[in-house]
Amino acid sequence: MDLLQKARSLYQAGEMYDALEVAQAACERQPKDAEAWWLLGCISRYTAMPAASDDAFRRAGGLSRKRPVPVRVDPARFRMLVDRAVAELSTDARRRLEKTSIRIEQLLPLEAVRSGASPDVPSSREREAQDVLTLFQVNLENRCGSESELARLVGRTLARA
């Protein structure tokens, strides 16, 4: 197994600090590999290193057009994008979310990743005791190179929920 695969496997298992170490080694060995830098950016967010994460995302973006540098917005702005997207949903989609609480978290909790959920999931919905849709702001931002792309993705995510 090469370093990138090993780092990805550790990341998906929720072993973030081990994944960080392996991803850093992968970037050192293959400094022109956009995927290695992208993964390092994702892992660095989970290890509370946002500046290192942003640097890794910039490096990935500089190496590949497939990986635009993620847009970052503050939580209040993200909440505004969510509220606007809800208001613009079709009548059908709004009705489906009518009794749903929409919660915003930065990232999926590590316990959920260790239980098998993808660390990159944009949202999750729990319908047991209470219907709650959780949007993971960082994971949505990671997929978008501009605020307008982020607004569209938030709208699509809500419409599909």
KELUM-757911 format. One record per residue (C-alpha): residue number from 1; residue in three letters; x, y, z negated. Coordinates in nm, 2 decimals. Layout:
NUM_ala_X_Y_Z $
...
This chain:
1_met_0.00_0.00_0.00 $
2_asp_0.15_0.34_0.10 $
3_leu_0.16_0.63_-0.14 $
4_leu_-0.14_0.81_0.01 $
5_gln_-0.36_0.50_-0.02 $
6_lys_-0.25_0.44_-0.37 $
7_ala_-0.32_0.80_-0.47 $
8_arg_-0.66_0.78_-0.31 $
9_ser_-0.74_0.46_-0.49 $
10_leu_-0.64_0.60_-0.83 $
11_tyr_-0.84_0.92_-0.76 $
12_gln_-1.15_0.72_-0.67 $
13_ala_-1.10_0.51_-0.99 $
14_gly_-1.09_0.83_-1.20 $
15_glu_-0.73_0.79_-1.30 $
16_met_-0.65_1.15_-1.22 $
17_tyr_-0.31_1.20_-1.38 $
18_asp_-0.17_0.88_-1.22 $
19_ala_-0.33_0.99_-0.89 $
20_leu_-0.17_1.33_-0.93 $
21_glu_0.18_1.19_-0.97 $
22_val_0.14_0.96_-0.67 $
23_ala_-0.02_1.23_-0.45 $
24_gln_0.27_1.47_-0.53 $
25_ala_0.52_1.19_-0.43 $
26_ala_0.32_1.14_-0.11 $
27_cys_0.34_1.51_-0.03 $
28_glu_0.72_1.51_-0.10 $
29_arg_0.77_1.22_0.13 $
30_gln_0.55_1.34_0.41 $
31_pro_0.53_1.72_0.38 $
32_lys_0.35_1.75_0.72 $
33_asp_0.06_1.52_0.63 $
34_ala_-0.25_1.73_0.59 $
35_glu_-0.45_1.44_0.43 $
36_ala_-0.19_1.41_0.15 $
37_trp_-0.20_1.78_0.08 $
38_trp_-0.58_1.77_0.09 $
39_leu_-0.60_1.48_-0.16 $
40_leu_-0.35_1.66_-0.38 $
41_gly_-0.58_1.97_-0.37 $
42_cys_-0.88_1.75_-0.48 $
43_ile_-0.69_1.58_-0.76 $
44_ser_-0.54_1.90_-0.88 $
45_arg_-0.89_2.04_-0.94 $
46_tyr_-0.97_1.75_-1.16 $
47_thr_-0.65_1.80_-1.36 $
48_ala_-0.74_2.16_-1.44 $
49_met_-0.48_2.31_-1.21 $
50_pro_-0.68_2.54_-0.98 $
51_ala_-0.38_2.74_-0.85 $
52_ala_-0.19_2.42_-0.75 $
53_ser_-0.51_2.30_-0.60 $
54_asp_-0.56_2.61_-0.39 $
55_asp_-0.20_2.60_-0.28 $
56_ala_-0.23_2.23_-0.17 $
57_phe_-0.55_2.31_0.02 $
58_arg_-0.38_2.61_0.20 $
59_arg_-0.10_2.37_0.30 $
60_ala_-0.35_2.12_0.43 $
61_gly_-0.53_2.39_0.62 $
62_gly_-0.21_2.51_0.77 $
63_leu_-0.13_2.16_0.90 $
64_ser_-0.48_2.07_1.04 $
65_arg_-0.78_2.25_1.17 $
66_lys_-0.99_1.96_1.05 $
67_arg_-0.92_2.08_0.69 $
68_pro_-1.02_2.45_0.65 $
69_val_-0.91_2.62_0.34 $
70_pro_-1.21_2.59_0.10 $
71_val_-1.40_2.90_0.02 $
72_arg_-1.43_2.98_-0.35 $
73_val_-1.71_3.18_-0.51 $
74_asp_-1.77_3.26_-0.87 $
75_pro_-2.05_3.07_-1.05 $
76_ala_-2.29_3.36_-1.04 $
77_arg_-2.25_3.40_-0.67 $
78_phe_-2.29_3.02_-0.62 $
79_arg_-2.61_3.03_-0.83 $
80_met_-2.74_3.31_-0.60 $
81_leu_-2.66_3.10_-0.29 $
82_val_-2.86_2.81_-0.45 $
83_asp_-3.15_3.03_-0.54 $
84_arg_-3.16_3.18_-0.19 $
85_ala_-3.14_2.83_-0.03 $
86_val_-3.43_2.71_-0.25 $
87_ala_-3.64_3.01_-0.14 $
88_glu_-3.56_2.93_0.23 $
89_leu_-3.65_2.56_0.21 $
90_ser_-3.94_2.43_0.41 $
91_thr_-4.28_2.39_0.23 $
92_asp_-4.23_2.02_0.22 $
93_ala_-3.88_2.03_0.08 $
94_arg_-3.98_2.29_-0.18 $
95_arg_-4.27_2.07_-0.29 $
96_arg_-4.03_1.77_-0.33 $
97_leu_-3.81_1.98_-0.56 $
98_glu_-4.11_2.15_-0.74 $
99_lys_-4.06_1.96_-1.07 $
100_thr_-3.69_1.92_-1.03 $
101_ser_-3.44_2.11_-1.25 $
102_ile_-3.14_2.22_-1.04 $
103_arg_-2.82_2.22_-1.24 $
104_ile_-2.48_2.33_-1.13 $
105_glu_-2.16_2.17_-1.25 $
106_gln_-1.81_2.24_-1.13 $
107_leu_-1.71_1.87_-1.08 $
108_leu_-1.86_1.53_-1.14 $
109_pro_-1.76_1.42_-1.49 $
110_leu_-1.47_1.18_-1.50 $
111_glu_-1.69_0.92_-1.68 $
112_ala_-1.91_0.90_-1.38 $
113_val_-1.61_0.86_-1.15 $
114_arg_-1.48_0.58_-1.37 $
115_ser_-1.82_0.42_-1.35 $
116_gly_-1.79_0.41_-0.97 $
117_ala_-1.93_0.74_-0.84 $
118_ser_-1.73_0.92_-0.57 $
119_pro_-1.53_1.21_-0.72 $
120_asp_-1.61_1.41_-0.40 $
121_val_-1.99_1.37_-0.42 $
122_pro_-2.17_1.70_-0.35 $
123_ser_-2.47_1.63_-0.56 $
124_ser_-2.65_1.37_-0.77 $
125_arg_-3.01_1.32_-0.87 $
126_glu_-3.14_1.16_-1.19 $
127_arg_-3.51_1.09_-1.20 $
128_glu_-3.54_0.90_-1.53 $
129_ala_-3.66_1.10_-1.83 $
130_gln_-3.65_1.42_-1.63 $
131_asp_-3.59_1.50_-1.26 $
132_val_-3.25_1.67_-1.24 $
133_leu_-3.06_1.75_-0.93 $
134_thr_-2.70_1.84_-1.00 $
135_leu_-2.49_2.03_-0.75 $
136_phe_-2.11_2.00_-0.78 $
137_gln_-1.99_2.35_-0.68 $
138_val_-1.62_2.26_-0.62 $
139_asn_-1.71_1.96_-0.40 $
140_leu_-1.94_2.17_-0.19 $
141_glu_-1.69_2.45_-0.16 $
142_asn_-1.42_2.20_-0.06 $
143_arg_-1.62_2.12_0.25 $
144_cys_-1.66_2.48_0.37 $
145_gly_-1.42_2.74_0.51 $
146_ser_-1.65_3.04_0.47 $
147_glu_-1.93_3.15_0.24 $
148_ser_-2.18_3.12_0.53 $
149_glu_-2.08_2.76_0.58 $
150_leu_-2.12_2.71_0.20 $
151_ala_-2.47_2.86_0.21 $
152_arg_-2.58_2.63_0.50 $
153_leu_-2.44_2.32_0.32 $
154_val_-2.61_2.41_0.00 $
155_gly_-2.94_2.45_0.20 $
156_arg_-2.89_2.11_0.37 $
157_thr_-2.80_1.94_0.04 $
158_leu_-3.12_2.07_-0.12 $
159_ala_-3.34_1.99_0.18 $
160_arg_-3.21_1.63_0.16 $
161_ala_-3.25_1.58_-0.21 $
